[in-house]
Amino acid sequence: FLNLQSPMKDNSIQWTSMIAAPSNMKEDDVSAPNVDVELNFVHGIRIGDCRQTLRYNEDGNVLYIVSTLGVIYLRSEVTQLYYRGHKNALISIDVDSTGKIAATGELDDNPE
C-alpha cells in the first residue's frame, strides 16, 4: 500500500555510491573475426510468396531455392551442392523436361 501523503525516499543514493569502474577492462575489438566460414547445409525453402520452388532433376535429386542460393540435394549422398551466382533473392526455379537443365530467377529491377 502506497501512502501518497508522505514523500518517498530516494534509495538510489545508497547503491550508486558503491559503483566503481571496471578494473583491467580491455578495449573493444571491432575488427572482423579471423575465421573461415563454410556453408555446411541449407535448411528451409522459399514458399511463403512463391509457388513451385521445389523440382527434381533426371537423377531424382531435389532442386530448390533459399535466399540467394540454388540448392541441389543429393539424396543418395545426403549432401548438397550450391549455385551462388545470384546477388538478390531467388523467386523462381524450373527444370527442363529432360531434367538435365535447371534455371533460377532472382528478384531485381534489372535481373542478370
HELIX and SHEET records of a PDB file:
HELIX    1   1 SER A   12  THR A   16  1                                   5    
SHEET    1   A 4 LEU A  54  TYR A  56  0                                        
SHEET    2   A 4 VAL A  62  VAL A  66 -1                                        
SHEET    3   A 4 LEU A  69  LEU A  74 -1                                        
SHEET    4   A 4 THR A  79  TYR A  83 -1                                        
SHEET    1   B 2 LEU A  90  VAL A  95  0                                        
SHEET    2   B 2 ALA A 102  GLU A 106 -1                                        
END                                                                             
